[in-house]
Amino acid sequence: MLPEELYKRKHFGTPESLILIVVNYVVVAVGVEIFAMCTKINWFFWVILGGLAFYNYYTIRRNRDEYGKNNIIGYIVSLAGLVLMFVLFRLKAQPC
């Protein structure tokens, strides 16, 4: 039999800010690989980034109480990492 305290423990799960950062990196990485690896960037890549910006706005607004000073700094650093990732991926762009 399991102890009674096991059911009383609280588990808060993965923070929404971490999920948001991971989703940003995955969406941008896949979007760049599919739509921006030619010398000319496909218009659909900008649609993906617009949708991602809307998703970020919605998620941050919905979980406003979770975003303290440390989470905001981490989010901004992750955005700088996204820009760096875009630049590094685009260095290997080939003519299509």
QUITA-V515767 format. One record per residue. N is the residue number from 1. RES is the residue in one letter. SS is DSSP state (@ for helix, = for strand, . for the rest). D_FIRST is the distance of its C-alpha to the first C-alpha in Angstrom with 1 decimal. Layout:
<<N	RES	SS	D_FIRST> <N	RES	SS	D_FIRST>>
This chain:
<<1	M	.	0.0> <2	L	.	3.8> <3	P	.	6.6> <4	E	@	9.0> <5	E	@	11.9> <6	L	@	10.9> <7	Y	@	12.2> <8	K	@	15.2> <9	R	.	16.6> <10	K	.	19.8> <11	H	.	20.9> <12	F	.	24.6> <13	G	.	25.0> <14	T	.	28.3> <15	P	.	31.2> <16	E	@	33.8> <17	S	@	36.6> <18	L	@	35.1> <19	I	@	34.6> <20	L	@	38.2> <21	I	@	39.6> <22	V	@	37.9> <23	V	@	39.2> <24	N	@	42.7> <25	Y	@	42.8> <26	V	@	41.7> <27	V	@	44.1> <28	V	@	47.0> <29	A	@	46.5> <30	V	@	46.5> <31	G	@	49.3> <32	V	@	51.5> <33	E	@	51.0> <34	I	@	51.8> <35	F	@	54.4> <36	A	.	55.9> <37	M	.	56.6> <38	C	=	60.2> <39	T	.	62.9> <40	K	.	63.0> <41	I	.	59.7> <42	N	.	58.9> <43	W	@	58.9> <44	F	@	55.4> <45	F	@	54.0> <46	W	@	55.3> <47	V	@	53.6> <48	I	@	50.3> <49	L	@	50.8> <50	G	@	51.8> <51	G	@	48.7> <52	L	@	46.6> <53	A	@	48.4> <54	F	@	47.7> <55	Y	@	44.0> <56	N	@	44.0> <57	Y	@	45.9> <58	Y	@	43.6> <59	T	@	40.4> <60	I	@	41.7> <61	R	@	43.1> <62	R	@	39.8> <63	N	.	37.8> <64	R	@	40.6> <65	D	@	38.4> <66	E	@	36.5> <67	Y	.	39.7> <68	G	.	40.7> <69	K	@	43.3> <70	N	@	41.2> <71	N	@	40.0> <72	I	@	43.6> <73	I	@	44.9> <74	G	@	42.4> <75	Y	@	43.3> <76	I	@	47.0> <77	V	@	46.6> <78	S	@	44.7> <79	L	@	47.7> <80	A	@	50.0> <81	G	@	48.0> <82	L	@	48.3> <83	V	@	52.1> <84	L	@	52.2> <85	M	@	50.2> <86	F	@	52.6> <87	V	@	55.6> <88	L	@	54.3> <89	F	@	53.5> <90	R	@	57.0> <91	L	.	58.7> <92	K	.	58.1> <93	A	.	59.4> <94	Q	=	61.8> <95	P	.	64.5> <96	C	.	63.5>>
